[in-house]
Every structure is written in C-alpha cells, then in structure tokens.
Amino acid sequence: MLKIKIPNFIEKTFRWVDKFIERIDNHHIFLLSAAISFNILLYIIPLILVGIYIATLFLNKNSFMELISNLLFSFLPETEEAYSFVSNLLLEINNIFSVSSFVGIIGILVLLWVSSTLFSSLRSSLNVVFETKATRIFVIYKLKDILLTLVLTIFILLLTYLLPILIIISKTIINVFPEYISNLLSNLTLQGIWLALYFLFFVFIYRFIPSTRVPFKIVLIASVICTLLSEVARYGFTIYLKSFANYSKFYGTYGLIVSILIWVYYLFFIILFSAELTLYLFPKFYTKRDNVGSEV
C-alpha cells in the first residue's frame, strides 16, 4: 500500500489554519457579529438625527448633504439600488431640515441611551477576542459610551470641513501633471483618503472600545488588516450583488435593506476576525500581563 507523504510546510499550514479556526469558533465571532449588527440598526437612526441637528448649527445644508452622500457611497456596495437608496435618503434628510431643532433634541436623548447598547455589544465582543473581562461598574461604562458617541459625532462633523479642503489641495497638486496622469492620480488620491478614514475608524474601535488597553502595535496591525479586508470584501460583495444575488426578486423594495444588513454583518465580522488574526499571528505583542491594571 502506497503512503503519500505530505510536505512538511503543507502539514504545518493545515495545522495552523485548523488551530485558528478552532480559536474563532471557540470565541463565537459569527454569533457576536450578528449581535453587533442588530444593535447598529438601533444606533444609526438617532445618529443621523444628531448629525442633522449639529449640521444646522455649524453647516449649511448642501455641505452636510454632500458629506452624507460621500460617506454612504464609500460604505455601501456600488449597485443601482444603493444609488437609489441614497437619493431617497437625501430627499428625506432635506425634509427633516425644516424641523431639525425638534428631531435633534429627540435624537440626542435617544442616541445617548441607545448608543450604549451598540458600544456595550461591541465591547463585549472585543473582550471575548482579547480574552479580558469588564471589571468596572455599569454607570462608568455608560458614561464612557456616551463620551465615545459624542467623539464619533464630532469626528464626522470635522470630516465635513476637512474632506473638501483635502480634495481641493490634492486636485491643485495633481493638475500639474498631464490629463491622463492627473485622472489616475485623482482617483487614487480619493481612494487613499477613504482608506485612511477607514483605518482611523478601526483604530478608534480597537483602541478605545475594549475594556483592556490593547497594545498599540496590535491596534495598528489589526487596523491595517481590517482596512484591507473590508475594502476587498466591499468590492467582492458588489460583484456578488451585481452578478448573482437578486434580493429585490424575493424582498421587493426591501431588497436593498436586506443587502445592507448582510454587508453590516460582514463588516463587523471582519472587525472581529482581524483582531483574532492579529493576536494569532503576533501573540508576543499581547500577553496576559498587558491586561493587569490597564483597563480604560
């Protein structure tokens, strides 16, 4: 009887993959991603309301509408349904501006409470990944979640001022080159700006959400992995929706909502997966002693 000898590197690879799969299975990151996705649906509506309220205080309507449009188009898969959804949403936001003071007050009150559910769910999930526990009392975490919500809202507001400036500066520099080169550089620059924003968002999550102070090397590596995987997944999911999936056939006008729900689930799975992969690849950067007396 012939014995097939498996090369050593293939055997080690299989063992490595098997142990990693066992790790993510023990941490139930598929289930945790679903829980986070559900909570973000509760969070996004009051966040938009607060954004509208703040926009009326500091911004003109057109600037805010342009920011929301750019953020959504960079986040959602590039399909006709997504463009239709964004157009309808902008129309509704335009109507909301007329009663922004009222919805802003409601949004702030609801957001400050509901956001704690999202951040609490995300914190619990990341605590599982980083194998740490929350030791502070409920009120402290509630206050921290409210603060994180305000910081995130202010960050989005700052984008409204910074993005147009960055785009204008980049176009001014790029226009020095010939047209065919400037068009290429313009697309690459815009893509680079959005990737940088993705990266900063993931740094924010890994650095400030967990109960433990995660070493900055782990934060940076996980954020880079997460940025790359999320961008690849977005393009892959776009191709899937355009070529294979037809949720509108089964769900009608709610087809886009279904695809958004699936994409949100994928995104938060990638966030947890990237943290798991980073810890598995670089265990020396994160040890149990890092958790002692370092809770934030």
C-alpha positions as CSV (number, residue, x, y, z in Angstrom):
1,M,0.0,0.0,0.0
2,L,1.4,3.3,-1.1
3,K,1.8,6.0,1.5
4,I,1.5,9.6,0.3
5,K,3.9,11.8,2.2
6,I,2.6,15.3,2.7
7,P,5.2,18.0,2.5
8,N,6.1,19.4,5.9
9,F,5.1,23.0,5.1
10,I,1.7,21.9,3.9
11,E,1.1,19.9,7.1
12,K,2.2,22.9,9.2
13,T,-0.1,25.2,7.2
14,F,-3.1,22.9,7.8
15,R,-2.4,22.7,11.5
16,W,-2.1,26.5,11.7
17,V,-5.4,27.0,9.9
18,D,-7.1,24.3,12.0
19,K,-6.0,25.9,15.2
20,F,-7.1,29.4,14.0
21,I,-10.5,28.1,13.0
22,E,-10.8,26.4,16.4
23,R,-9.9,29.7,18.1
24,I,-12.6,31.8,16.2
25,D,-15.1,29.0,16.7
26,N,-14.5,29.0,20.5
27,H,-15.0,32.8,20.6
28,H,-18.2,32.5,18.5
29,I,-17.4,35.5,16.4
30,F,-20.1,34.7,13.9
31,L,-22.7,35.0,16.6
32,L,-21.1,38.1,18.1
33,S,-21.1,39.8,14.7
34,A,-24.8,39.2,14.3
35,A,-25.5,40.8,17.7
36,I,-23.4,43.9,16.9
37,S,-25.2,44.2,13.5
38,F,-28.6,44.2,15.2
39,N,-27.5,46.9,17.6
40,I,-26.1,49.2,14.9
41,L,-29.6,49.3,13.3
42,L,-30.9,50.8,16.5
43,Y,-27.9,53.2,16.6
44,I,-27.8,54.6,13.1
45,I,-31.2,56.4,13.1
46,P,-30.6,58.6,16.1
47,L,-27.0,59.2,14.9
48,I,-28.4,60.7,11.7
49,L,-30.8,62.8,13.7
50,V,-28.0,64.2,15.8
51,G,-25.9,64.8,12.7
52,I,-28.7,66.8,11.2
53,Y,-29.1,68.8,14.4
54,I,-25.4,69.6,14.6
55,A,-25.3,70.4,10.9
56,T,-27.9,73.1,11.3
57,L,-25.8,74.7,14.0
58,F,-22.5,74.8,12.1
59,L,-23.0,73.9,8.5
60,N,-25.1,74.8,5.5
61,K,-27.5,72.2,4.2
62,N,-25.6,71.5,1.0
63,S,-22.3,70.7,2.8
64,F,-24.0,68.2,5.1
65,M,-25.9,66.5,2.3
66,E,-22.6,66.1,0.3
67,L,-20.9,64.6,3.3
68,I,-23.7,62.1,3.9
69,S,-23.7,61.2,0.2
70,N,-19.9,60.6,0.1
71,L,-19.9,58.6,3.3
72,L,-22.7,56.3,2.2
73,F,-21.3,55.8,-1.3
74,S,-17.9,54.8,0.2
75,F,-19.6,52.4,2.6
76,L,-22.3,50.7,0.6
77,P,-21.8,48.3,-2.3
78,E,-21.8,50.1,-5.7
79,T,-25.2,49.0,-7.1
80,E,-28.1,50.8,-8.7
81,E,-30.2,50.0,-5.7
82,A,-27.7,51.7,-3.4
83,Y,-27.7,54.8,-5.5
84,S,-31.5,54.9,-5.4
85,F,-31.5,54.4,-1.6
86,V,-29.0,57.2,-1.1
87,S,-31.0,59.6,-3.3
88,N,-34.2,58.8,-1.4
89,L,-32.5,59.2,1.9
90,L,-31.1,62.6,0.9
91,L,-34.5,63.7,-0.1
92,E,-35.9,62.7,3.3
93,I,-33.0,64.5,5.1
94,N,-33.8,67.6,3.1
95,N,-37.3,67.4,4.5
96,I,-36.1,66.8,8.0
97,F,-34.0,70.0,8.0
98,S,-37.2,72.0,8.3
99,V,-37.8,70.5,11.8
100,S,-34.2,69.9,12.7
101,S,-34.4,71.5,16.1
102,F,-37.1,69.2,17.3
103,V,-35.7,66.0,15.8
104,G,-32.2,67.0,17.1
105,I,-33.4,67.2,20.7
106,I,-35.1,63.8,20.4
107,G,-32.1,62.3,18.6
108,I,-29.6,63.4,21.2
109,L,-31.7,61.9,24.0
110,V,-32.3,58.7,22.2
111,L,-28.8,58.4,20.8
112,L,-27.1,58.8,24.2
113,W,-29.1,55.9,25.5
114,V,-29.2,53.6,22.5
115,S,-25.5,54.1,21.6
116,S,-24.6,52.5,24.9
117,T,-26.2,49.3,23.6
118,L,-24.1,49.3,20.5
119,F,-20.8,50.1,22.3
120,S,-21.6,47.6,25.0
121,S,-22.2,44.9,22.5
122,L,-19.1,45.8,20.6
123,R,-17.1,45.9,23.8
124,S,-18.3,42.5,25.0
125,S,-17.4,41.0,21.6
126,L,-13.9,42.5,21.6
127,N,-13.4,41.4,25.2
128,V,-14.1,37.9,24.1
129,V,-11.5,38.2,21.3
130,F,-8.9,39.8,23.6
131,E,-9.8,37.4,26.4
132,T,-10.4,40.0,29.0
133,K,-13.3,41.0,31.3
134,A,-15.1,44.2,32.2
135,T,-14.5,45.0,35.8
136,R,-15.9,48.4,36.2
137,I,-19.5,49.2,37.2
138,F,-22.3,49.7,34.7
139,V,-22.5,53.5,35.2
140,I,-18.8,54.0,34.3
141,Y,-19.2,52.2,31.0
142,K,-22.5,54.0,30.3
143,L,-20.7,57.4,30.7
144,K,-17.8,56.1,28.6
145,D,-20.2,55.0,25.8
146,I,-21.9,58.5,25.8
147,L,-18.4,60.1,25.6
148,L,-17.5,57.8,22.7
149,T,-20.7,58.7,20.9
150,L,-20.0,62.4,21.2
151,V,-16.4,62.0,20.0
152,L,-17.6,59.9,17.0
153,T,-20.2,62.6,16.1
154,I,-17.7,65.4,16.4
155,F,-15.3,63.4,14.2
156,I,-18.0,63.1,11.5
157,L,-18.6,66.8,11.8
158,L,-14.9,67.6,11.3
159,L,-14.9,65.5,8.1
160,T,-17.3,68.0,6.6
161,Y,-14.6,70.7,6.9
162,L,-11.5,68.6,6.2
163,L,-12.6,66.5,3.2
164,P,-13.3,69.4,0.8
165,I,-10.0,71.0,1.8
166,L,-8.1,67.8,1.2
167,I,-9.8,67.2,-2.1
168,I,-9.1,70.8,-3.3
169,I,-5.4,70.6,-2.3
170,S,-4.9,67.2,-3.9
171,K,-6.6,68.4,-7.2
172,T,-4.4,71.5,-7.2
173,I,-1.3,69.4,-7.0
174,I,-2.5,66.8,-9.4
175,N,-3.4,69.3,-12.1
176,V,0.3,70.0,-12.6
177,F,0.6,66.6,-14.4
178,P,-0.8,65.7,-17.8
179,E,-4.5,64.9,-18.0
180,Y,-4.3,61.1,-18.3
181,I,-1.9,61.0,-15.3
182,S,-3.9,63.5,-13.3
183,N,-7.1,61.5,-13.7
184,L,-5.4,58.4,-12.5
185,L,-3.8,60.2,-9.5
186,S,-7.1,61.9,-8.7
187,N,-8.9,58.5,-8.4
188,L,-6.0,57.1,-6.4
189,T,-5.9,60.1,-4.0
190,L,-9.6,60.0,-3.4
191,Q,-9.4,56.2,-2.7
192,G,-6.5,56.8,-0.4
193,I,-8.4,59.4,1.6
194,W,-11.3,57.0,2.2
195,L,-8.9,54.2,3.1
196,A,-7.2,56.5,5.6
197,L,-10.6,57.3,7.1
198,Y,-11.4,53.6,7.3
199,F,-8.1,53.0,9.1
200,L,-8.7,55.8,11.6
201,F,-12.2,54.4,12.3
202,F,-10.8,50.9,13.0
203,V,-8.0,52.4,15.2
204,F,-10.7,54.1,17.2
205,I,-12.6,50.8,17.7
206,Y,-9.6,48.7,18.7
207,R,-8.0,51.4,20.9
208,F,-11.0,52.8,22.8
209,I,-13.8,50.2,22.8
210,P,-12.2,47.2,24.7
211,S,-12.1,47.1,28.4
212,T,-8.4,46.5,28.4
213,R,-5.7,48.8,27.0
214,V,-4.7,47.0,23.8
215,P,-1.0,47.4,22.9
216,F,-0.7,50.0,20.1
217,K,1.2,47.5,17.8
218,I,-1.8,45.2,17.9
219,V,-4.1,48.1,17.2
220,L,-2.1,49.2,14.2
221,I,-1.7,45.8,12.7
222,A,-5.3,44.8,13.3
223,S,-6.5,48.2,11.7
224,V,-4.3,47.6,8.6
225,I,-5.6,44.1,8.2
226,C,-9.2,45.2,8.8
227,T,-8.9,48.1,6.3
228,L,-7.6,45.8,3.5
229,L,-10.1,43.0,4.2
230,S,-13.1,45.4,4.4
231,E,-12.2,47.1,1.1
232,V,-11.7,43.7,-0.7
233,A,-14.9,42.5,0.8
234,R,-16.8,45.6,-0.3
235,Y,-15.7,45.1,-3.9
236,G,-16.4,41.4,-3.7
237,F,-19.8,41.9,-2.3
238,T,-20.6,44.5,-5.0
239,I,-19.7,41.9,-7.7
240,Y,-21.8,39.3,-5.9
241,L,-24.8,41.6,-5.8
242,K,-24.5,42.7,-9.5
243,S,-23.8,39.2,-10.9
244,F,-25.5,36.6,-8.7
245,A,-27.7,37.9,-5.9
246,N,-31.1,39.5,-6.6
247,Y,-32.7,40.2,-3.3
248,S,-35.2,42.5,-4.9
249,K,-36.7,39.5,-6.6
250,F,-37.6,38.0,-3.2
251,Y,-37.9,41.0,-1.0
252,G,-39.2,43.6,-3.4
253,T,-38.4,47.2,-2.4
254,Y,-36.8,45.9,0.8
255,G,-34.1,44.1,-1.2
256,L,-31.5,46.8,-0.6
257,I,-32.2,46.8,3.1
258,V,-31.5,43.1,3.2
259,S,-28.2,43.6,1.3
260,I,-27.2,46.4,3.7
261,L,-28.0,44.1,6.7
262,I,-25.8,41.4,5.2
263,W,-23.0,43.9,4.5
264,V,-23.1,45.3,8.0
265,Y,-22.8,41.8,9.3
266,Y,-19.8,41.1,7.1
267,L,-18.1,44.3,8.2
268,F,-18.3,43.6,11.9
269,F,-17.3,40.0,11.3
270,I,-14.2,41.4,9.6
271,I,-13.5,43.7,12.5
272,L,-13.6,40.7,15.0
273,F,-11.8,38.4,12.5
274,S,-8.9,40.9,12.0
275,A,-8.4,41.2,15.8
276,E,-8.4,37.4,16.1
277,L,-5.9,37.0,13.2
278,T,-3.6,39.7,14.6
279,L,-3.5,38.1,18.0
280,Y,-2.9,34.7,16.4
281,L,-0.1,35.9,14.2
282,F,1.6,38.2,16.8
283,P,0.9,36.7,20.2
284,K,4.2,38.1,21.6
285,F,2.7,41.6,21.3
286,Y,-0.2,40.8,23.5
287,T,0.2,38.9,26.8
288,K,-1.9,38.5,29.9
289,R,0.3,40.9,31.8
290,D,-0.9,43.6,29.4
291,N,-4.4,43.3,30.9
292,V,-3.3,43.8,34.5
293,G,-4.1,47.3,35.8
294,S,-4.5,48.7,32.2
295,E,-8.2,49.0,31.9
296,V,-9.5,52.1,30.3
